[in-house]
Amino acid sequence: MTTQKQLLVRTAARNNAEWCAAMSRSHGVPGEFGADAWSAPVRTPLFYPDAVTLAPGAAPAELARRIDTSVPGASVKDSFADLDLTAAGFQVLFEAQWIHRPAGAPAKASDLVWDVVDDPAALGAWAAAWDDGDGNAGLFRPELLDDPSTFVLAGRSPVGRVTAGAVASRSAQAVGVSNVFALDGGPDTAWPLVSGALHRLFPGLPVVGYEHGDTLAAAVRHGFEPVGPLRIWLHG
């Protein structure tokens, strides 16, 4: 891995940890940033890790002690894919790639109009579209709107229905993108909308995130570059 990609992975990992911290705070869960990782002492919201490594070489046993493994489902985002957490009772859930898009990169046009969600009712409509009937729309609580670094992006049809969206999380060196979705057309419909919105909102910041499988392939088709691997470990 080149030095530039190493720096991009560190930037993406830090940005993602800040987003995980914001989501956890919206659920009343505290977290702490250390030199090697962000971690939460109690279980984090559904789909969100209990720890995110910020630098290579974190000590597995120490990292495991900083989170609550007494409740099933604790997870660690191994940002540099360099840990072995099996001795602490974890197994690899999946592997993914950090992705990067340069600042100012042109974006394809989208047929949808977009806005930044700014009130609880609009957030509820966005969450219902994101969830698409799976029963997890309550993950996105109104408290999240109080975070100044979080931007919930909604793509709307001509009649105003939320049909696509994402979450943007701004940090010092980048803007992160997550929870990308589209009800019709999948990620190839969502990415042009999201890239255009990010280009307008944060023209001077590169975009980072992580994806795997078909969603990674779609991100690459829309101007993102894979820059390094990560692993999600699940405590069993």
C-alpha positions as CSV (number, residue, x, y, z in Angstrom):
1,M,0.0,0.0,0.0
2,T,1.4,3.4,-0.9
3,T,2.0,6.1,1.7
4,Q,-0.9,8.2,0.1
5,K,-3.3,5.3,0.5
6,Q,-2.2,4.7,4.1
7,L,-3.0,8.3,4.9
8,L,-6.4,8.0,3.2
9,V,-7.2,4.9,5.2
10,R,-6.3,6.7,8.4
11,T,-8.5,9.6,7.4
12,A,-11.4,7.3,6.5
13,A,-11.1,5.4,9.7
14,R,-11.1,8.5,11.8
15,N,-14.0,10.0,9.9
16,N,-16.0,6.7,10.3
17,A,-15.2,6.5,14.0
18,E,-16.5,10.1,14.5
19,W,-19.7,9.1,12.7
20,C,-20.1,6.0,14.9
21,A,-19.6,8.2,17.9
22,A,-22.3,10.6,16.7
23,M,-24.8,7.8,16.1
24,S,-24.0,6.3,19.5
25,R,-24.5,9.7,21.3
26,S,-27.9,10.0,19.7
27,H,-28.8,6.8,21.5
28,G,-27.3,8.0,24.8
29,V,-24.2,5.8,24.5
30,P,-20.9,7.5,25.4
31,G,-17.7,6.7,23.7
32,E,-14.0,7.6,24.0
33,F,-11.2,8.3,21.5
34,G,-7.8,6.9,22.3
35,A,-4.6,6.9,20.3
36,D,-5.4,3.5,18.8
37,A,-9.2,3.3,18.7
38,W,-12.5,4.8,19.5
39,S,-14.6,2.6,21.8
40,A,-17.8,2.5,23.7
41,P,-18.0,0.8,27.2
42,V,-21.7,-0.3,26.6
43,R,-23.3,-1.8,23.6
44,T,-23.7,0.5,20.6
45,P,-26.8,0.9,18.3
46,L,-27.7,-1.9,15.9
47,F,-25.3,-2.2,12.9
48,Y,-22.7,0.1,14.6
49,P,-19.4,-1.2,16.0
50,D,-18.4,-1.1,19.6
51,A,-14.9,-0.1,18.6
52,V,-13.1,1.3,15.5
53,T,-9.4,1.2,15.2
54,L,-7.6,4.4,14.3
55,A,-4.1,3.2,13.8
56,P,-2.4,-0.1,12.8
57,G,-1.3,-2.5,15.5
58,A,-3.9,-2.1,18.2
59,A,-3.6,-4.6,21.0
60,P,-6.4,-7.1,20.6
61,A,-6.8,-8.1,24.3
62,E,-6.7,-4.5,25.4
63,L,-9.3,-3.5,22.7
64,A,-11.6,-6.3,23.8
65,R,-11.4,-5.1,27.4
66,R,-12.7,-1.7,26.5
67,I,-16.0,-2.9,25.1
68,D,-18.9,-4.9,26.5
69,T,-18.6,-8.5,25.3
70,S,-21.0,-9.9,28.0
71,V,-24.0,-9.2,25.6
72,P,-24.1,-11.1,22.3
73,G,-23.3,-9.1,19.2
74,A,-20.4,-6.9,20.2
75,S,-18.3,-5.9,17.1
76,V,-15.0,-4.3,16.2
77,K,-14.2,-2.4,13.0
78,D,-10.6,-3.5,12.3
79,S,-9.8,-0.5,10.1
80,F,-6.4,-1.8,8.8
81,A,-7.4,-5.5,8.6
82,D,-4.3,-6.3,10.7
83,L,-5.8,-7.8,13.9
84,D,-6.5,-11.3,15.1
85,L,-9.4,-11.2,17.6
86,T,-10.1,-14.9,17.6
87,A,-8.5,-15.4,21.1
88,A,-10.9,-12.8,22.5
89,G,-13.9,-14.7,21.1
90,F,-14.5,-12.9,17.8
91,Q,-14.8,-14.1,14.3
92,V,-14.7,-12.2,11.0
93,L,-18.2,-11.2,9.9
94,F,-17.2,-9.7,6.6
95,E,-14.4,-7.8,4.8
96,A,-14.7,-4.6,2.9
97,Q,-12.7,-1.8,1.3
98,W,-12.3,1.8,2.3
99,I,-13.2,4.1,-0.7
100,H,-12.1,7.6,-1.7
101,R,-13.2,10.2,-4.1
102,P,-11.1,13.3,-4.7
103,A,-12.3,16.7,-3.7
104,G,-14.0,18.6,-6.6
105,A,-14.4,15.4,-8.7
106,P,-17.3,16.0,-11.2
107,A,-20.6,14.2,-10.5
108,K,-23.1,12.8,-12.9
109,A,-26.5,14.4,-13.0
110,S,-29.5,12.8,-11.2
111,D,-33.1,13.0,-12.0
112,L,-34.0,13.4,-8.3
113,V,-33.9,16.6,-6.3
114,W,-32.2,16.5,-2.9
115,D,-32.2,18.3,0.4
116,V,-30.7,18.0,3.8
117,V,-33.2,16.7,6.4
118,D,-33.7,19.2,9.2
119,D,-36.7,18.2,11.3
120,P,-37.9,15.0,13.0
121,A,-40.8,14.4,10.7
122,A,-38.6,14.5,7.6
123,L,-36.0,12.3,9.3
124,G,-38.8,9.8,10.0
125,A,-39.8,9.7,6.4
126,W,-36.1,9.3,5.3
127,A,-35.6,6.5,7.9
128,A,-38.7,4.7,6.7
129,A,-37.4,4.8,3.1
130,W,-33.9,3.7,4.1
131,D,-35.4,0.8,6.2
132,D,-37.8,-0.2,3.4
133,G,-39.9,-2.3,5.8
134,D,-37.2,-4.1,7.8
135,G,-38.3,-2.7,11.1
136,N,-35.2,-0.7,12.0
137,A,-36.3,2.8,11.1
138,G,-36.1,3.8,14.7
139,L,-32.3,3.6,14.5
140,F,-32.2,7.2,13.3
141,R,-33.4,9.3,16.2
142,P,-34.2,13.0,16.2
143,E,-31.2,13.6,18.5
144,L,-29.0,12.9,15.5
145,L,-30.2,16.2,13.9
146,D,-28.5,18.1,16.8
147,D,-25.0,16.9,15.6
148,P,-23.5,19.7,13.5
149,S,-21.2,17.3,11.6
150,T,-24.1,15.0,10.4
151,F,-26.0,15.7,7.2
152,V,-28.9,13.4,6.3
153,L,-29.3,13.7,2.5
154,A,-32.7,12.9,1.0
155,G,-33.4,12.4,-2.7
156,R,-37.0,13.1,-3.6
157,S,-39.3,12.2,-6.5
158,P,-41.2,15.0,-8.3
159,V,-44.1,14.5,-5.8
160,G,-41.7,14.8,-2.8
161,R,-41.4,11.2,-1.8
162,V,-38.0,10.1,-0.4
163,T,-36.7,7.5,-2.8
164,A,-32.9,7.7,-2.2
165,G,-30.5,9.1,0.3
166,A,-27.4,8.8,2.4
167,V,-25.7,10.2,5.5
168,A,-22.7,12.5,5.2
169,S,-20.4,13.0,8.2
170,R,-18.0,15.9,8.0
171,S,-14.7,15.7,9.8
172,A,-11.5,17.9,9.6
173,Q,-10.0,16.3,6.6
174,A,-12.9,14.6,4.7
175,V,-16.6,14.0,4.5
176,G,-17.7,10.4,5.0
177,V,-20.7,8.8,3.3
178,S,-22.7,5.9,4.6
179,N,-26.2,4.4,4.5
180,V,-26.5,5.0,0.7
181,F,-29.7,3.7,-0.7
182,A,-32.3,4.0,-3.5
183,L,-35.7,2.3,-3.5
184,D,-35.7,2.1,-7.3
185,G,-32.6,1.3,-9.3
186,G,-30.3,0.4,-6.4
187,P,-26.9,2.0,-5.8
188,D,-26.5,3.0,-9.4
189,T,-29.4,5.4,-8.9
190,A,-28.2,6.5,-5.5
191,W,-24.6,7.3,-6.1
192,P,-25.1,10.1,-8.7
193,L,-27.5,11.8,-6.4
194,V,-25.2,11.4,-3.4
195,S,-22.0,12.5,-5.3
196,G,-23.8,15.6,-6.6
197,A,-25.1,16.6,-3.2
198,L,-21.6,16.1,-1.6
199,H,-19.9,18.0,-4.4
200,R,-22.2,21.0,-3.7
201,L,-22.2,20.8,0.1
202,F,-18.4,20.1,0.5
203,P,-16.6,21.2,-2.6
204,G,-13.2,21.3,-0.9
205,L,-13.3,18.0,0.9
206,P,-12.5,14.5,-0.4
207,V,-15.2,11.8,0.2
208,V,-14.5,8.6,2.1
209,G,-16.5,5.6,3.2
210,Y,-16.4,1.9,2.9
211,E,-18.3,-0.7,0.9
212,H,-18.2,-4.3,-0.1
213,G,-19.7,-6.6,-2.7
214,D,-22.1,-5.2,-5.3
215,T,-22.2,-1.8,-3.5
216,L,-18.4,-1.5,-3.7
217,A,-18.6,-2.2,-7.5
218,A,-21.3,0.5,-7.9
219,A,-19.2,3.0,-5.9
220,V,-16.2,2.3,-8.2
221,R,-18.4,2.8,-11.3
222,H,-19.3,6.3,-9.9
223,G,-15.8,7.6,-9.3
224,F,-14.6,6.0,-6.1
225,E,-11.3,4.2,-5.7
226,P,-10.7,1.4,-3.2
227,V,-7.8,2.4,-1.0
228,G,-7.4,-0.4,1.6
229,P,-9.1,-3.3,3.3
230,L,-10.9,-3.5,6.6
231,R,-12.6,-6.3,8.6
232,I,-15.6,-6.4,10.8
233,W,-15.2,-8.8,13.7
234,L,-18.2,-10.1,15.6
235,H,-18.2,-11.5,19.2
236,G,-19.9,-14.9,19.2
